[in-house]
């Protein structure tokens, strides 16, 4: 009984700070469908920002007819403001037309050149994937399905200022978290041939990541 109570308390703690697209606090009980929390485009806050030793895990399923999707780590406490644009510490872009997995950053409104070299393109339409972003002192290390792909050296030097995760594009998110404390599981919805790409875009949801 004590173990069940602890699990319940932990689950509730993961959900207590969910916000809707207007920034108003909402509460979602554990027995409700969490798929609306992880809808795309997604924006989630990282409490305390990044630091060496932290890692972000994104698990999902690529759409059946994808064009692209992005996973970004940003400095966006004022993310609703258009000017000045928030810094992007790391933007991972999967492009299916030319099978490229790109990475770049935006500092003081200017994008760095895209880094393109990779040993292979790891994503397949209509198939699940797992992306891990490991933060080290000098760089991010990116793994897909357990395989190291490349490193990205920090362009944003203040790691604690990297406080948000943003995900958009042609995918469904099934799990997102900073293990071992925070993860949100959802039941993967059935596919519909009429729901692909931009038709799935919904308002931003936000979840705090410990």
Kinemage of the C-alpha trace (Angstrom):
@kinemage 1
@onewidth
@group {chain A} dominant
@subgroup {mainchain}
@vectorlist {calphas} color= white
{ca unk a 1} P 0.000 0.000 0.000
{ca unk a 2} L 2.867 2.393 0.804
{ca unk a 3} L 4.443 1.693 -2.596
{ca unk a 4} L 1.133 2.358 -4.375
{ca unk a 5} L 0.708 5.630 -2.471
{ca unk a 6} L 4.225 6.737 -3.385
{ca unk a 7} L 3.647 5.957 -7.063
{ca unk a 8} L 0.388 7.893 -6.973
{ca unk a 9} L 2.074 10.878 -5.313
{ca unk a 10} L 4.838 10.840 -7.915
{ca unk a 11} L 2.347 10.703 -10.768
{ca unk a 12} L 0.378 13.605 -9.335
{ca unk a 13} L 3.567 15.632 -8.880
{ca unk a 14} L 4.360 15.217 -12.569
{ca unk a 15} L 0.994 16.659 -13.558
{ca unk a 16} L 0.393 19.431 -11.055
{ca unk a 17} L 1.991 22.259 -13.062
{ca unk a 18} L 0.458 21.714 -16.504
{ca unk a 19} L -0.526 24.877 -18.364
{ca unk a 20} L -2.885 25.436 -21.267
{ca unk a 21} L -2.077 27.539 -24.332
{ca unk a 22} L -3.143 30.724 -22.529
{ca unk a 23} L -0.767 30.105 -19.652
{ca unk a 24} L -3.541 29.478 -17.117
{ca unk a 25} L -2.869 26.645 -14.658
{ca unk a 26} L -4.913 23.509 -15.146
{ca unk a 27} L -5.002 20.212 -13.288
{ca unk a 28} L -5.268 16.861 -15.063
{ca unk a 29} L -5.939 13.753 -13.043
{ca unk a 30} L -3.777 10.680 -13.776
{ca unk a 31} L -6.713 8.677 -15.156
{ca unk a 32} L -7.406 11.205 -17.923
{ca unk a 33} L -5.946 10.944 -21.421
{ca unk a 34} L -2.582 12.746 -21.443
{ca unk a 35} L -2.358 12.822 -25.243
{ca unk a 36} L -3.609 16.397 -25.275
{ca unk a 37} L -0.660 17.392 -23.081
{ca unk a 38} L 1.871 16.062 -25.601
{ca unk a 39} L 0.185 17.336 -28.752
{ca unk a 40} L 2.249 18.959 -31.479
{ca unk a 41} L 3.441 21.727 -31.493
{ca unk a 42} L 4.690 21.172 -27.957
{ca unk a 43} L 6.447 23.529 -25.535
{ca unk a 44} L 7.721 22.423 -22.126
{ca unk a 45} L 9.804 24.143 -19.463
{ca unk a 46} L 12.933 22.614 -17.930
{ca unk a 47} L 13.103 23.569 -14.266
{ca unk a 48} L 16.518 24.923 -13.430
{ca unk a 49} L 17.620 24.752 -17.058
{ca unk a 50} L 20.211 22.368 -18.426
{ca unk a 51} L 23.441 21.289 -16.753
{ca unk a 52} L 26.111 18.677 -17.392
{ca unk a 53} L 24.679 15.242 -16.705
{ca unk a 54} L 21.090 16.090 -17.658
{ca unk a 55} L 19.486 14.444 -20.651
{ca unk a 56} L 16.260 14.925 -22.553
{ca unk a 57} L 14.444 11.908 -23.986
{ca unk a 58} L 11.872 12.285 -26.741
{ca unk a 59} L 9.986 9.192 -27.877
{ca unk a 60} L 7.463 9.295 -30.672
{ca unk a 61} L 6.201 7.964 -33.970
{ca unk a 62} L 6.889 9.574 -37.326
{ca unk a 63} L 3.808 10.427 -39.387
{ca unk a 64} L 2.930 8.267 -42.369
{ca unk a 65} L 3.746 10.964 -44.931
{ca unk a 66} L 6.268 13.230 -43.183
{ca unk a 67} L 8.068 16.251 -44.548
{ca unk a 68} L 10.025 17.274 -41.456
{ca unk a 69} L 10.032 17.672 -37.697
{ca unk a 70} L 12.108 19.702 -35.228
{ca unk a 71} L 13.232 19.228 -31.632
{ca unk a 72} L 14.709 22.369 -30.053
{ca unk a 73} L 16.209 23.387 -26.724
{ca unk a 74} L 15.607 27.095 -26.208
{ca unk a 75} L 16.131 29.998 -23.834
{ca unk a 76} L 12.536 31.164 -23.847
{ca unk a 77} L 11.215 32.338 -20.503
{ca unk a 78} L 9.451 35.037 -22.548
{ca unk a 79} L 8.683 32.668 -25.404
{ca unk a 80} L 5.394 34.389 -26.309
{ca unk a 81} L 7.240 37.561 -27.310
{ca unk a 82} L 8.222 37.898 -30.947
{ca unk a 83} L 10.971 40.507 -30.359
{ca unk a 84} L 13.707 40.023 -29.550
{ca unk a 85} L 13.692 36.373 -30.679
{ca unk a 86} L 14.687 33.894 -28.008
{ca unk a 87} L 17.995 32.061 -28.290
{ca unk a 88} L 17.948 28.479 -29.541
{ca unk a 89} L 20.732 26.425 -27.969
{ca unk a 90} L 20.088 23.421 -30.216
{ca unk a 91} L 17.684 22.803 -33.078
{ca unk a 92} L 17.484 19.282 -34.490
{ca unk a 93} L 15.694 19.136 -37.851
{ca unk a 94} L 14.787 15.867 -39.546
{ca unk a 95} L 14.114 16.449 -43.247
{ca unk a 96} L 12.678 13.514 -45.146
{ca unk a 97} L 12.876 14.909 -48.690
{ca unk a 98} L 16.689 14.688 -48.720
{ca unk a 99} L 17.070 12.407 -45.671
{ca unk a 100} L 19.050 14.935 -43.630
{ca unk a 101} L 19.254 15.287 -39.852
{ca unk a 102} L 20.415 18.882 -39.344
{ca unk a 103} L 21.444 20.845 -36.256
{ca unk a 104} L 21.881 24.547 -35.703
{ca unk a 105} L 21.510 27.313 -33.109
{ca unk a 106} L 20.237 30.898 -32.960
{ca unk a 107} L 22.155 33.447 -30.923
{ca unk a 108} L 21.020 37.086 -30.599
{ca unk a 109} L 18.630 36.609 -33.498
{ca unk a 110} L 21.180 35.081 -35.897
{ca unk a 111} L 21.216 31.430 -36.958
{ca unk a 112} L 24.486 29.546 -37.106
{ca unk a 113} L 25.329 27.486 -40.141
{ca unk a 114} L 23.604 24.109 -40.271
{ca unk a 115} L 25.732 21.082 -39.457
{ca unk a 116} L 24.746 18.229 -41.744
{ca unk a 117} L 27.225 15.370 -41.503
{ca unk a 118} L 25.851 12.116 -40.098
{ca unk a 119} L 26.527 8.463 -40.745
{ca unk a 120} L 22.923 7.652 -41.683
{ca unk a 121} L 19.353 8.977 -41.536
{ca unk a 122} L 17.694 7.246 -38.568
{ca unk a 123} L 13.979 7.996 -39.076
{ca unk a 124} L 11.389 5.969 -41.018
{ca unk a 125} L 7.810 7.052 -41.796
{ca unk a 126} L 5.169 5.418 -39.594
{ca unk a 127} L 7.835 3.989 -37.258
{ca unk a 128} L 8.708 4.757 -33.611
{ca unk a 129} L 11.930 6.454 -32.539
{ca unk a 130} L 13.794 7.526 -29.412
{ca unk a 131} L 15.966 10.660 -29.398
{ca unk a 132} L 18.291 11.335 -26.464
{ca unk a 133} L 20.033 14.672 -25.938
{ca unk a 134} L 22.837 14.355 -23.378
{ca unk a 135} L 24.244 17.572 -21.955
{ca unk a 136} L 27.977 17.635 -21.247
{ca unk a 137} L 30.279 20.482 -20.213
{ca unk a 138} L 31.288 21.412 -23.763
{ca unk a 139} L 28.639 19.831 -25.961
{ca unk a 140} L 25.379 18.019 -26.491
{ca unk a 141} L 25.601 14.378 -27.535
{ca unk a 142} L 22.693 13.123 -29.651
{ca unk a 143} L 21.634 9.491 -29.792
{ca unk a 144} L 18.787 7.953 -31.791
{ca unk a 145} L 17.469 4.531 -30.806
{ca unk a 146} L 20.520 4.059 -28.613
{ca unk a 147} L 23.063 4.808 -31.356
{ca unk a 148} L 25.351 7.865 -31.044
{ca unk a 149} L 24.956 10.062 -34.139
{ca unk a 150} L 26.844 13.310 -33.540
{ca unk a 151} L 27.921 15.989 -31.079
{ca unk a 152} L 26.918 19.647 -31.064
{ca unk a 153} L 29.226 22.018 -29.229
{ca unk a 154} L 27.501 24.595 -27.058
{ca unk a 155} L 26.727 27.921 -28.707
{ca unk a 156} L 24.805 29.084 -25.618
{ca unk a 157} L 27.419 29.030 -22.868
{ca unk a 158} L 25.030 29.599 -19.938
{ca unk a 159} L 23.514 26.130 -19.651
{ca unk a 160} L 20.955 27.058 -16.918
{ca unk a 161} L 19.417 29.573 -19.326
{ca unk a 162} L 18.420 26.700 -21.627
{ca unk a 163} L 15.029 26.243 -20.029
{ca unk a 164} L 12.562 25.016 -22.650
{ca unk a 165} L 11.894 22.138 -25.047
{ca unk a 166} L 9.977 22.759 -28.263
{ca unk a 167} L 8.776 20.087 -30.687
{ca unk a 168} L 6.915 20.581 -33.952
{ca unk a 169} L 6.327 18.908 -37.278
{ca unk a 170} L 5.149 15.581 -38.639
{ca unk a 171} L 5.236 13.300 -35.617
{ca unk a 172} L 3.329 12.100 -32.584
{ca unk a 173} L 4.973 12.352 -29.165
{ca unk a 174} L 4.464 9.285 -26.993
{ca unk a 175} L 6.865 10.039 -24.138
{ca unk a 176} L 8.942 12.996 -23.048
{ca unk a 177} L 11.034 13.501 -19.989
{ca unk a 178} L 14.139 14.159 -18.005
{ca unk a 179} L 14.720 10.763 -16.396
{ca unk a 180} L 14.334 9.493 -13.816
{ca unk a 181} L 11.950 12.021 -12.255
{ca unk a 182} L 9.737 13.365 -15.004
{ca unk a 183} L 8.100 11.561 -17.878
{ca unk a 184} L 4.631 11.602 -19.322
{ca unk a 185} L 3.289 8.463 -21.000
{ca unk a 186} L 0.341 8.479 -23.346
{ca unk a 187} L -1.416 5.758 -25.245
{ca unk a 188} L -0.458 6.064 -28.890
{ca unk a 189} L -3.589 6.900 -30.907
{ca unk a 190} L -4.548 4.878 -33.942
{ca unk a 191} L -3.468 6.302 -37.259
{ca unk a 192} L -5.861 7.883 -39.694
{ca unk a 193} L -4.822 8.365 -43.293
{ca unk a 194} L -6.592 11.705 -43.269
{ca unk a 195} L -4.574 13.030 -40.323
{ca unk a 196} L -1.028 13.733 -41.421
{ca unk a 197} L 1.346 16.669 -41.339
{ca unk a 198} L -0.086 20.131 -40.794
{ca unk a 199} L -3.634 18.868 -40.171
{ca unk a 200} L -2.526 17.655 -36.742
{ca unk a 201} L -1.206 21.012 -35.531
{ca unk a 202} L -2.932 22.109 -32.322
{ca unk a 203} L -2.379 24.905 -29.799
{ca unk a 204} L 0.719 24.782 -27.653
{ca unk a 205} L 0.617 22.701 -24.523
{ca unk a 206} L 3.194 23.183 -21.789
{ca unk a 207} L 4.527 20.873 -19.096
{ca unk a 208} L 7.176 21.541 -16.507
{ca unk a 209} L 10.134 19.165 -16.574
{ca unk a 210} L 12.034 18.718 -13.321
